[in-house]
Amino acid sequence: MTGLGVAVSFLLLLWLSLLYVPFRWRPVGIFLITEKVLAVAYVPFAAAFGIVLAVVGVAYGSWWIAVPAALAAVGALGVIMRIGSVRVDLSGALGAGWDDRIPRERRARMVGRWWAGRLPGNPPARLQRDVQFATVPGAVPGTDRALLCDVWQPPVGVSPSGVAVVYLHGSAYYVLDKDLATRPLFRHLAAQGHVIVDVAHRLFPETDVPGMVADARRAVAWVRGHAVDLKVDPNRIVLAGGSSGGHLSLLAAYGHEEPALTPPELAEADLQVCAVVSLYGQVGLDTMYWHTSQDRWCHPDDEQPDWTAPPSRGLVRLFGRNAARLRLQFMSYGGRSDWMTGGTPYEVPDRYAQLSVFSYLQPDCPPTLLMHGTHDEMAPVTAVRQLQYRLEEAGVPVTAVYLPHTDHMFDLVGTRWSPAARVAVYTLERFLAVISPIERQDPAHAGSPITDVEVEAANHSAG
């Protein structure tokens, strides 16, 4: 029994020590990212378990159990306190007095900080799955590709806010899909009256990054065209995404007039959004290339896998049908920049510049919310800090929230109790509650913004 206690105590200390060490994706981080993400998400439980184990060690007179368990508990509590004390001030993106502009009805459903307990339960949202929002012409006639999304609408009895969030899932540009670990967040946001459009955009090698951005813009155009049916204000569409989805959101929002990033059928369409949110998103493929050490581990001449190959039996046993849907057999290739661009940053610098957010910064970029972990091993936090600085320098409204000890995917794991996820939800829901509609100069595109009261009255009349 004592031997087991010592082993558990040291394993707990070793696990939680990951929170104090930043990693790179290669060569170590690729093997430890899951363990570190879980440590961030479950750190409150780890702290409690460490305290209990330390007490047990003292009771049994075993310092080999008590000391490492106590150290683990102290380390976990330190992480909780540092993440929980992160200051959320949205005045950079929303202006002074932003907190006073939160509608009373929305505030009543908002979460407090991490010490307020887990995310509250919410009434079920109205969910429409696999809604077709666009069709992409195939290379051969008759092979058109349908693009799908899930639409989350407010529960019955909750008045719409008028805000629509077009969400782009994380994918490392190669894998994963919509409806992956986002339901707690979407259910919570829908309960505040927002509409969330969860987009399944195309991935590499079916398309390249400009093609993915084009899919995001197709989704924006679809929401704008269905604003009346969705009961949203077409001037209050927000682009948001995590990881690669954050990168695509920034490109789509900042380069909304860039022809190379716009599908031909939407060349004359109004694709401007009122705000953009990036959760641990990349800023460019070049910064990711260097940060993840692809210069040492990858080369454009490496043989690409058979992209039509099915997942292994082991993956199917673990994930069932989702193994094929999520393309998990290609996870180890995720984020490879050279294949998507045709070379390294030295070989095709113009291609990398085209896919860098920095190339599209201008004063009329929409208000921006950046949330990032300081230990992110996939998307370098230094690039995000530089982006924040460049946006401020250009006069773009921006707020950045940096979470200490935190790696990637912090909003997707343990969402209901994770301190990092709680800060993300706390910040995002307030940002969406206050974000202003686009002020349009062209009367042809204008139309007075839809207020909460007007949408509620229209809802009542329709009912």
N, C-alpha and C positions, 0 to 999 in steps of 0.2 A: 504493500500500500504506500509506504514512504517513497519507494523508488518510482512509482507511478506519479505521485505528487510532485517529486523533483522534476521528472521529465515534463509534466504538464506545465509546471511553473517556468521552466527555462524555455519551453516552446512558446509560451505566451509572451515572455520577454523578447524573444527573438522576433516573433511576429510583429509586435508593436514597435520594435525598433525600426522597422521598415518606414514608419511614418517620419522618421528623422533623417532619412537618407534619400536624396533625389537621385533618380536613375535615368539613364538613357535607354531608348528602345533596344538598341543593340550595344553590347552582347548580353547584358544581364537583365535589363528591364523587361524584355519580351517574356521571360520566365517568371517574373515577380509582379507583373502589373495586376493580375487577378488578386493575388494575396494582399497587395497594397490597397487596391480599391475596396476590398472587403474590410480591411483594417480601418479605413476612414469611415466606412458606412456603419460598422458595428462597434466603433470605439466606445460608446456609452456602456454597452454590455461587457466589453472587454475590461473596462475600468472597474465595473461592479464585480466581475468575476475575479479580477486580480485582488481586490480588497478582501473578498471572501476567502480566497486561497491563502492570502497572507495571514489572516486570522486563524485559519485551520493550521497553518504551519506553526504559528506561535503556540497554539493549543497543544500540538503534538511535540513541541520542543524541537522542531526541525527548522534551523535557519536556512538550510538549503532549499526549503520550500518557501519560507516566509520572505527572505530577502529578494530573490528575483521576482516573486509575485508582487511585492510592494513596489519595487522599481517599475514593473510593468504598469501597475495602477497609477503611480505618480506620472509616468510618461503619458498614459492615456488621458488622465485628467488635464495635463498641460495642453494636449492637443485640443481637447474639448473647450477649454477656456480660451485658447487663442482663436479658434474658429468662431466660437460663440461671441467673442468680443469684436469681431470684424464690424467696422462702422459702415453702415449703408446710408449714403447721402446721395440722393438722386438729383441734387440741384444742378449738377453739371449738365445732365441730359434734359431735365425738365424745368429748370429755372427755380428761383427762390420761392419759398412757400409752397412747394409741390405737395407736401404732406397735407396741407389744409384743403387741397383741391380733390382729395379722394372722396367720392360720393359716399354718403353715410351707409347706404345699403351695401355697397361693396366692402366697406371697412368691417362691417359686422361679420363677414365670412372670411376675413383674412386671418392668417396665422400670426402668432407671436414669435419670439425668438426660440432657440432650441430648448430652453428650459421650460417652455410652456407645454411640453409633452409632444406626443406624436401628432401627425397631421390629422385634422378632424375628419370624421366620416361625412360624406356628402351624398345627397340624393342622386340616383343614377342619371347620368347624362343621356341624351338621345343620340345614339351612335348609328351612323350609316356606314357600312363597310364597303370597300371596293367600289367606290363611285368613280366613274370614268370622267376625267376632267380634260383630256386631250387625246388626240391621235397623232402619232408620229409616222409619216410615210416610210415604208420599208424600201429597201434597195430594189426589190422585185415587186411588180404589181401584185396586189392581193396579200401582201405581207405587212400590212400596216400594224403598228404597235400601239395598243391601248395603254394609256397612262392612268393609274388608279390612285385614289386617296381615300382615307377614312375621314368622315366629317363628324366632329363632336359638337353638338349643340346644347344649349343650356337645358337643365332639367325642367320638367313641367312645373310651372309656378314661379320660375326665376325669370325676371325681366331681362331681355338682352341688353348688353352694354353698347352694342354697335361696333365692337372691336372684333376683327378677324385675324387670327394668327396662322399664317402659312408656315408650317413646321417641316424642316428638312432633317431627316434622321442622320445620325452618325453612320459612317460606312467605310471609313478609310478609303473611299472611292471605289472599292472592289466588292464589298460584302455587306451583309445585313439588309434590313428592310424596314418599312414602316411598322408600327404597332409592336415595338420591342421595348418593354420595360418602361414605357411612357404613360401607361394608363393612370397611375396615381396622380401624376402631374396634370394630365389632360382632364381628368375627372374633377380635380380641384379648380382648375381654371374655368371649366365649363360651368361649375356651380356659381361662379362670379359673373356669369352672363356672357362670357366670351365664346366665340366660335373658333374651334381649332380644326385646321385642315392638315391632316397628317399625310404627307406626300411620299409616294414611292417613286422616286426618280430613277432614271436609268443609271447603270454602273459601268465601269470599265470591265471588259473591252467592248461592250455594246456601244458605248459612246465615250467621248473624252470630257474633260472638265467643262469646256464651253457648252457642250451638249447637256450636261447636268444643270448648268446655270439656265440654259434655255428651258429645261423642264420646270425649273422653279418659276420662271417668268410665265410659262403657260399656266401654272397654278394660280399665280397672281391675277392673270387675265380672266381666268375662269371664276375666281371669287368676285372680281369686279363685275363680271357679266351676270352673276347670280346673286348680287347683293340683296335684292328685294326678297328673293326666296329664302335666303339665309338670315334675313333681318339684320344685316350689318351695314355700316356706313362705308361706301366705297372709298372714302377718303381716310379711313382708319384701318387700313390693312398693314399688318406688321409681319415682316419676315423674321424667322427665328430658326435656329438649328444648333445641333451639338456636333463637335468635332469637325469632320469634313462638311457636315451640314451647316455649321457656323461659317465656314469659309465660303461655301456656295451662297449663303444668305448675304454675306457682306459684298461679294462680287455682284450679285443680282441687284442689291439695293444701291450700291455706289455707281455701278456702271449701267444704269438703266437706259442710257441713251447710246451705249456702245454696240454698234452693229454686229461685231464678232461674237457677242454674248447674247444676241437676241434672235429668236427663231424667225425665219423669213415671213411667216404668216402674221407675225405681230410687229412688223417693222414700223407701222404707223400707230400702234396701240399705246395707250397710256399705261405704263408699267411702274409708275412711281409709287413708293410705299411711304407711310408716315413715320416708320421707325424700323430699326433692325436690332436683333439680339443675337449675340454669339456666345454660346456656352462652350468653353474650352476649344474654340475653333482655331484652325490654322489661319495664318495671315497670307502665306504663300507656299507654293511647293518648294521653292528654293530654301526658305528657312527651315522647313520640315526636313528637306534632304540633308542639310548639314547637321541638324539637331539629332536626327535618328541615325547618323553615321552611315548613310547610304553610300557615301563616297568610298567606304571601306568594304561594304558588304554586297553592293549591287553593281551591275554593269548592264548597259542597254543590250549587249549581245547575249546575255543569259537567255537560255531557252525558256520560253514561256510555257506554262502548263496547258494541258488540254482543258480549255474553258468549258467544254461540254461534259466533262467527267462528273459522275454522280458522287455524292458524299460517301465516305467509307461506312462500313457496317457499324463500326464503333460510334461514329457520329450519329447515325440513325438510331442506334440503341439509346443514346443519351438524349437526343433532341427530337426524335420522331420525325414527322413530316417537316418540322421547322428547319431541320438540317439542310434540306434542299432549298427551301425558301430563303434562308439566310446565307446560302453559299458558304457555309462554314469550312468546306474543304479548301477554300482559297484564303483563309484568314492569315496565314503566314506571309502572303504577298501584299497584304493591305498597306496602302500608303506609298508603294513604290512610285517614285516620281519619274524615273527615267523612261519607263514603259509608256506612261501617259503623255509624255512630252516628246519622246523620240530622242532623248539624250540627257546629258548632265547639264547643270547650270553653266558650265564652261562651254559646252558644245552648242547649246541652243538658248543663249541668254534672252533673246527676244521672246521666245515661247514662255519662259518662266516669268518674264516681266508682264506678259499679257495676263497671266494667272495670279498676279500679286495684287493684293488689295491696295497697296501703296500706289499703284499706277492710276487709280481712279479717285483719289482724294481731291475734293474740291469743296468750297464753302457751302454748296447746296446739298451736300450729303445729309441724309436724314438723321435725326437723333439716334444715338447708338448706345446700347448697353453691352458691356463686355464683362463676362464672368469667367475667371480662370484660376486654376490651382497653381501655386508657386512651384510645385514639384512635377508639373505635367511633363511626361516623358515623350509624348507624341507631338505636342504643339508647344514650342518654346515660349515661356512666359516673357522672355526678353523682347520677342517680336511684338507681343501684345502691348507691352509697356511702350514700345516705340510707336505703335499704332495710336495708342491713346495720346501720346505727346503730339504726334503729327496732326491728329484730328483737332486737338485743342489749339494748336498753332494755326490751323486753317479756319478756326472759328466755328467748328461743327459741335453741336451739343453732344456731350459724351460723358458717360459715367463708367468707370471700371471698378470692379470688385475682385480683389485677389484673396484667395483662400489659402492660408498657410498649411503646410504638411499635406496638401491635397493634390492628388493625381487626376487622371482622366475620368470621365463618366460619373462624376460625383453626384449628379442629379438622378441617376438611373438605378442605383443600388441602395436598398434600405431607405427609400424615399420618405417613408412615414416617420422615421426616427433619426436618421443621420443628421448630425449637426451641419455638415457641408450642404446636404440637400435642403435642409431647412432654410439656411441663409439664401440659397438660390431661389427657392419658392417665395420666401419673404420679399426678396428684391424684385423678382419678375412680376408678381401679382400687383405690387404697387406701381411699377413702371407701366403696366398695361392699363391700370385704373386711371392714370393721369394723362397718358399720352394724348397729344392734341391732334386733330385732323389736319390734313395737308391744306395749306392755304394756296388756292390756285388763282392765278392771274387771268387765265383764259376762261371767259364765261362759258364757252362750249363744253369745258370739262368740269365746270364748277357745279354748283348745286349746294345748297346750304347743308352743313353737316347734320347728321341725324343725332339727336340727343337721346339720352336714356328715356326721358319722358315721352318723346315723340314715338320712339320704337315701342314703348310699352302701350301707348294709346293705339298704335296701329295693330299691335298684337291682340289687344282687347277687341278691336273692331272685327278683326279676322275671325276671332273666336266666336 
